[in-house]
Amino acid sequence: MRMRRKKHGDERREALSHLLIDAAALTPGQARGFFTDPAKPLMLEIGCGKGDFVIGMAKKHPEWNFLAMERVPDVILCAMEKCSAENPSAAGEASLPPDNIRFCIANANALTEYFAPGEIDGIYLNFSDPWPKSGHEKRRLTYGSFLAQYRTVMDAGRTVTFKTDNRGLFDYSLLSFEANGWTCEDVTYDLHNSIWNADNVVTEYERNFSEKGFSINRVVAYAPKTNPDVLPVIPKPDRTDADSVQTDTDCVTVEKTNKM
Ligand SMILES: C[S@@+](CC[C@H](N)C(=O)[O-])C[C@H]1O[C@@H](n2cnc3c(N)ncnc32)[C@H](O)[C@@H]1O
């Protein structure tokens, strides 16, 4: 996400340091200790942007802790300021609500340096950058090397919940999850007109794209027992958007296809 540099960004982040985990202090096994109640399950959002999703989820699920990771400091500042504004009295007092959100400026390509095996209970990827050029496949947050890290920091059976408006990235991601041993469930190509909409917490990009008429794709992928020994090659999805749009139902089962 590109944004104009924020004035006094460092000072403004410092003022909200009770919400921010220093990436240097985030070492395997330590994450839960940054929350008021370390016993709660720990959910990770990667690429939290301006924070609408994680703030909404933290309010909806006070029984979970949420760590919002974002690599752009000025973007995470927006999220932190929004979070703090939810309860101005909480400024500087980590024990007051929202006490189940923390932010961290970090790149998700080093997740296993931040978290111990099995430390994370669920991962959310929302409107991840699509990196459409095939030469940039390794940068996609659903590329095999990222999935392998997700599986390492989460136990088998834990989930990655992935939403995007981008059909090409979505189709690629379904293939990548399955080729890497993950099980895709609750797949929809039109989340907002699906049975899952009532539970959906909308992100900034999601609001923007759905207002422009784009439908939202969503999958819940379950982590496999083990990571593959070798990263599988993911073929280019052969379905075009027009081929694969579901007109009769919004909920579909992912079919495994050998057609590449
Ligand atoms: C397209 S924006 C979506 C923002 C938000 N999730 C939403 O749905 O509105 C993607 C965000 O992910 C962040 N991001 C991309 N790759 C990342 C990575 N490897 N680690 C951390 N954040 C990343 C970007 O900086 C950007 O803010």
PDBQT file of the ligand as one rigid body, heavy atoms in Angstrom, charges set to zero:
ROOT
HETATM    1  C1  LIG A 301      -3.649  -4.365  -0.736  1.00  0.00    +0.000 C 
HETATM    2  S1  LIG A 301      -3.290  -3.930   0.901  1.00  0.00    +0.000 S 
HETATM    3  C2  LIG A 301      -4.703  -4.567   1.824  1.00  0.00    +0.000 C 
HETATM    4  C3  LIG A 301      -4.845  -3.931   3.170  1.00  0.00    +0.000 C 
HETATM    5  C4  LIG A 301      -5.942  -4.523   4.075  1.00  0.00    +0.000 C 
HETATM    6  N1  LIG A 301      -5.630  -5.894   4.426  1.00  0.00    +0.000 N 
HETATM    7  C5  LIG A 301      -7.298  -4.444   3.438  1.00  0.00    +0.000 C 
HETATM    8  O1  LIG A 301      -7.843  -5.493   3.078  1.00  0.00    +0.000 OA
HETATM    9  O2  LIG A 301      -7.833  -3.349   3.304  1.00  0.00    +0.000 OA
HETATM   10  C6  LIG A 301      -2.032  -5.128   1.312  1.00  0.00    +0.000 C 
HETATM   11  C7  LIG A 301      -1.256  -4.745   2.562  1.00  0.00    +0.000 C 
HETATM   12  O3  LIG A 301      -0.385  -5.806   2.897  1.00  0.00    +0.000 OA
HETATM   13  C8  LIG A 301       0.885  -5.296   3.256  1.00  0.00    +0.000 C 
HETATM   14  N2  LIG A 301       1.860  -6.346   2.959  1.00  0.00    +0.000 N 
HETATM   15  C9  LIG A 301       2.123  -6.871   1.745  1.00  0.00    +0.000 A 
HETATM   16  N3  LIG A 301       3.071  -7.815   1.833  1.00  0.00    +0.000 NA
HETATM   17  C10 LIG A 301       3.416  -7.890   3.133  1.00  0.00    +0.000 A 
HETATM   18  C11 LIG A 301       4.364  -8.687   3.856  1.00  0.00    +0.000 A 
HETATM   19  N4  LIG A 301       5.150  -9.575   3.239  1.00  0.00    +0.000 N 
HETATM   20  N5  LIG A 301       4.465  -8.515   5.195  1.00  0.00    +0.000 NA
HETATM   21  C12 LIG A 301       3.685  -7.594   5.816  1.00  0.00    +0.000 A 
HETATM   22  N6  LIG A 301       2.774  -6.821   5.192  1.00  0.00    +0.000 NA
HETATM   23  C13 LIG A 301       2.643  -6.962   3.865  1.00  0.00    +0.000 A 
HETATM   24  C14 LIG A 301       1.033  -4.054   2.387  1.00  0.00    +0.000 C 
HETATM   25  O4  LIG A 301       1.955  -3.133   2.915  1.00  0.00    +0.000 OA
HETATM   26  C15 LIG A 301      -0.402  -3.509   2.380  1.00  0.00    +0.000 C 
HETATM   27  O5  LIG A 301      -0.631  -2.607   3.441  1.00  0.00    +0.000 OA
ENDROOT
TORSDOF 0
